Amino acid sequence: MALSILIVGATGNTGRAVTRTLAKLLQSNKALDENRILALTRSSNSPVARELARLPRVEVIEQNWVEITADWLREHEVARAFIASHNEPNQFAEESTFYVNALGANVKYVVRISTTAANVRPDCPAYYPRQHWAIEALLDSPEFNKLKWTSLQPNIFSPLIMSPAAKFIKKYRESREQDTLRLMLSEDAPVGIIDPDEIGIIAAYLLAQHDISVHHKAKYVLNGPEDITGRQLVRMIERHIGAPVKDVSYEDVSFIDMIYDYQYAGTKQSKNVIYSIKSAPETAWEGKCSTSTTSKEIMTIAAPKRTPADVLKTLLDG
């Protein structure tokens, strides 16, 4: 059986681009020409899963990644893996279990998705960046020396920032009415938002590297090609609707209330923990998340190209 490159969440935000890009790269990569791609999904019948299954050397498998054991990894001869974990409060327990099993199964290399670099620290007020910090500390420990790894620390995903703008524009075009425009961005601080597909492309290039040792223990900061501020986004919207935006709420994280009400209120999760997410954008509002923080290595691996205007156009056309 050929060695496998495992893609956890192959039909997700970043996993789709990882799988598509890696399938192309393997066709011209002699060092990995015997490898296959195991694309994990919750449903092999979804449109994206069916599309991925048609790619060369891609095998789509229904498998819950948190239940993967060392025996499973050995059985499928997994040599490299990509993982974009959930950010639920039990992330550390489940993601670290995967790495313990990967170490035991002699997996050689893992590329993982972290979060905004300025937040990955032990004293971050938001809970989920602390989990990413803890995962990176675990992987950096001597006990994990045999498992090579790279952690990608992407800035805010561009659809999260641009979707409210697209919805505002679409509603105005239909009704000529305006609600309050609620933006997570501050009015003035530049932020290098990044498209999830471009994160996946970078991950694919790393997984296809012949010499992975140069990227071992690397924590690469990922941003898009251009900064954007809240004021610039408002001006962009006004150009699309041909009218001034009447009411803007900057630094707006009220959507967290809705997330709690719909996703967590009926669970045993701590409201205090979930609401700590509201503090996550503070580093962006402080100007710490601009394109100037992008790791120089990323520009040579696969420099991001999709601008905020490109993302908005895609959302409007969709």
C-alpha positions in Angstrom: 0.0 0.0 0.0 1.3 3.5 -0.9 2.2 5.9 1.9 -0.6 8.3 2.7 -1.0 12.1 3.3 -4.0 12.5 5.6 -6.2 15.6 5.2 -8.4 16.2 8.2 -11.4 18.2 7.3 -10.9 17.8 3.6 -14.3 19.4 2.7 -13.9 22.3 5.2 -12.8 25.9 4.8 -9.1 25.2 4.3 -9.1 21.5 3.6 -10.7 21.8 0.2 -7.8 23.9 -1.1 -5.3 21.6 0.6 -6.7 18.6 -1.2 -7.1 20.2 -4.6 -3.6 21.8 -4.6 -1.9 18.8 -3.2 -3.4 16.5 -5.8 -1.8 18.7 -8.5 1.5 19.0 -6.7 1.9 15.2 -6.3 1.5 14.7 -10.1 4.9 16.5 -10.6 6.6 15.6 -7.4 8.9 12.6 -7.9 9.8 12.4 -4.2 6.1 11.7 -3.4 5.0 10.0 -6.6 3.9 6.9 -4.7 1.9 8.8 -2.1 -1.9 8.9 -2.0 -4.2 11.5 -0.3 -6.7 10.4 2.3 -9.4 13.0 2.4 -11.4 12.8 5.6 -15.0 14.0 5.6 -18.2 13.6 7.6 -20.2 12.7 4.4 -18.7 11.2 1.3 -21.9 12.0 -0.5 -21.6 15.8 -0.2 -21.0 17.7 -3.5 -17.5 18.8 -2.4 -16.6 15.2 -1.3 -17.7 13.8 -4.6 -15.6 16.5 -6.5 -12.5 15.7 -4.4 -13.0 11.9 -5.0 -12.5 12.5 -8.8 -9.1 14.0 -8.3 -6.0 11.9 -9.0 -4.7 9.8 -6.1 -7.4 11.1 -3.7 -9.4 8.7 -1.6 -12.4 10.1 0.3 -13.0 8.4 3.6 -15.8 9.0 6.2 -14.0 9.2 9.5 -14.3 11.3 12.6 -10.8 12.5 13.1 -11.1 12.7 16.9 -11.6 8.9 17.0 -8.5 8.2 15.0 -6.1 5.8 16.8 -2.4 5.0 16.4 -3.6 1.6 14.9 -5.8 3.4 12.4 -2.8 5.6 11.3 -0.5 2.6 11.0 -3.2 0.6 9.1 -3.5 3.5 6.5 0.2 4.1 6.4 -0.1 7.8 7.1 3.3 9.5 6.7 2.1 13.2 6.7 -1.0 14.9 7.8 -2.9 18.2 7.7 -5.2 19.2 10.5 -7.5 22.1 11.0 -9.1 21.4 14.3 -12.3 22.9 15.7 -12.0 25.6 18.4 -14.4 24.2 20.9 -13.4 24.3 24.6 -12.3 20.6 24.3 -9.9 21.3 21.4 -6.7 20.7 23.4 -7.8 17.3 24.6 -8.9 16.1 21.2 -6.1 17.6 19.1 -3.4 16.6 21.5 -4.7 13.0 21.5 -4.3 13.0 17.7 -0.7 14.0 18.0 0.1 11.4 20.7 -1.4 8.8 18.4 0.6 10.2 15.4 3.8 10.0 17.4 3.1 6.4 18.3 2.3 5.6 14.7 5.5 7.1 13.4 3.8 9.8 11.4 6.7 12.0 10.0 5.2 15.4 9.5 2.1 17.4 10.5 0.9 20.8 9.2 -1.7 22.4 11.5 -3.8 25.5 11.4 -3.4 27.8 14.4 -4.9 31.2 14.8 -4.0 34.9 14.8 -0.3 35.1 15.8 -0.7 38.1 18.2 -3.2 36.0 20.2 -1.2 32.8 20.5 0.1 33.3 24.0 -0.7 31.9 27.5 -2.3 35.1 28.7 -4.7 35.8 25.8 -8.1 36.7 27.3 -9.9 34.6 24.6 -9.8 30.9 25.4 -9.1 29.3 22.0 -5.8 31.0 21.2 -4.5 29.7 24.6 -5.4 26.2 23.4 -3.3 26.8 20.2 -0.4 28.1 22.4 -0.7 24.9 24.5 -0.7 22.6 21.4 2.4 24.3 20.0 4.1 24.0 23.4 3.3 20.3 23.5 4.6 19.7 20.0 7.8 21.7 20.8 8.6 19.5 23.8 11.4 17.0 23.7 9.0 14.1 23.9 7.7 15.0 20.4 11.1 15.4 18.7 10.3 12.6 16.2 7.2 14.2 14.9 8.1 17.1 12.7 5.5 19.9 12.5 4.6 23.3 11.1 2.0 25.6 12.7 0.3 28.1 10.4 -0.9 31.2 12.3 -3.4 32.9 9.9 -5.0 36.2 10.4 -8.8 36.7 10.5 -10.5 34.8 7.7 -11.7 37.3 5.0 -15.2 35.9 4.6 -15.9 36.5 8.3 -15.0 40.2 7.7 -16.5 40.6 4.3 -19.8 38.7 4.6 -21.6 41.5 6.6 -20.6 43.9 3.8 -21.9 41.5 1.1 -25.2 41.1 2.9 -25.6 44.8 3.4 -25.0 45.5 -0.3 -27.4 42.7 -1.4 -30.2 44.0 0.9 -29.7 47.6 -0.2 -29.9 46.6 -3.9 -33.1 44.7 -3.3 -34.9 47.1 -1.0 -33.0 50.4 -0.9 -33.1 50.1 2.9 -30.2 50.1 5.3 -29.8 48.5 8.7 -26.9 49.2 11.0 -23.7 48.0 9.3 -22.0 45.9 12.0 -18.2 45.4 11.3 -15.7 43.5 13.4 -13.0 45.8 12.1 -12.1 49.0 13.9 -12.4 52.2 12.0 -8.7 52.9 11.5 -6.5 49.9 12.4 -5.2 48.0 9.3 -5.8 44.3 9.3 -4.4 41.7 6.8 -7.4 39.4 6.5 -6.7 36.2 4.5 -8.8 33.9 2.3 -9.1 30.4 3.7 -8.3 28.9 0.3 -4.9 30.6 0.3 -4.2 29.1 3.7 -4.9 25.7 2.2 -2.7 26.3 -0.7 0.2 27.1 1.6 -0.4 24.0 3.6 -0.4 21.9 0.5 2.9 23.3 -0.6 4.4 22.5 2.8 3.1 18.9 2.7 4.6 18.4 -0.7 8.1 19.6 0.3 10.9 17.0 -0.2 12.9 18.4 2.7 10.4 19.0 5.6 13.2 19.6 8.1 13.6 23.2 7.1 10.0 23.8 8.2 10.2 21.8 11.4 8.9 23.8 14.5 8.1 26.7 12.2 5.3 29.0 13.2 4.4 31.0 10.1 2.3 34.1 10.2 -0.2 34.3 7.4 -1.9 37.5 6.1 -3.6 38.4 2.8 -1.8 40.7 0.3 -3.5 43.9 1.4 -4.5 45.5 4.7 -8.1 46.9 5.2 -9.6 49.1 7.8 -13.2 49.5 8.8 -13.4 52.9 7.1 -12.0 51.5 3.9 -14.6 48.7 3.9 -17.3 51.3 4.4 -16.0 53.2 1.4 -16.0 50.0 -0.6 -19.6 49.3 0.2 -20.6 52.9 -0.7 -19.0 52.4 -4.1 -21.1 49.3 -4.7 -24.4 50.8 -3.6 -23.9 54.4 -4.9 -25.0 55.9 -1.6 -23.5 56.8 1.8 -23.7 54.2 4.6 -25.9 55.9 7.3 -25.0 53.9 10.5 -21.9 51.9 11.2 -21.0 50.0 14.4 -17.2 49.4 14.4 -15.5 46.8 16.7 -18.8 45.0 16.8 -18.8 41.5 18.3 -22.5 41.2 19.0 -22.6 38.1 16.8 -21.0 36.2 19.7 -24.3 36.7 21.6 -26.1 34.9 18.8 -23.5 32.1 18.6 -23.9 31.5 22.4 -27.7 31.5 22.2 -28.0 29.2 19.3 -25.0 26.9 19.8 -24.1 26.9 23.5 -27.0 28.1 25.7 -28.5 24.6 25.9 -25.1 22.9 26.7 -23.0 22.7 29.8 -20.3 25.0 28.3 -19.2 27.9 30.5 -20.8 31.2 29.3 -17.7 32.9 30.7 -15.4 30.8 28.5 -17.5 31.3 25.3 -17.9 35.0 25.8 -14.1 35.4 26.1 -14.2 35.1 22.3 -15.3 38.8 22.3 -11.8 39.8 23.2 -10.1 38.0 20.3 -10.2 41.0 17.9 -8.6 43.3 20.4 -5.1 42.8 19.0 -6.4 43.7 15.5 -8.0 46.8 16.9 -4.6 47.7 18.4 -2.9 47.5 15.0 -1.0 44.2 15.7 -2.4 42.2 12.8 -1.3 44.0 9.6 0.3 42.5 6.6 3.7 43.7 8.0 3.7 40.7 10.3 3.6 38.1 7.5 6.4 35.6 7.7 8.9 36.1 4.9 9.0 32.4 4.1 5.3 32.5 3.1 6.2 34.9 0.2 8.4 32.2 -1.3 6.2 29.2 -0.6 2.9 30.5 -2.0 2.3 34.3 -1.6 -1.4 35.0 -1.0 -3.0 37.0 -3.8 -6.7 37.4 -3.0 -7.5 41.0 -1.9 -10.5 42.0 0.2 -12.1 43.4 -3.0 -11.7 39.9 -4.7 -13.4 38.2 -1.7 -16.3 40.7 -1.7 -16.8 40.2 -5.4 -17.0 36.4 -4.9 -19.5 36.8 -2.1 -21.6 39.1 -4.2 -21.6 36.8 -7.2 -22.4 33.7 -5.1 
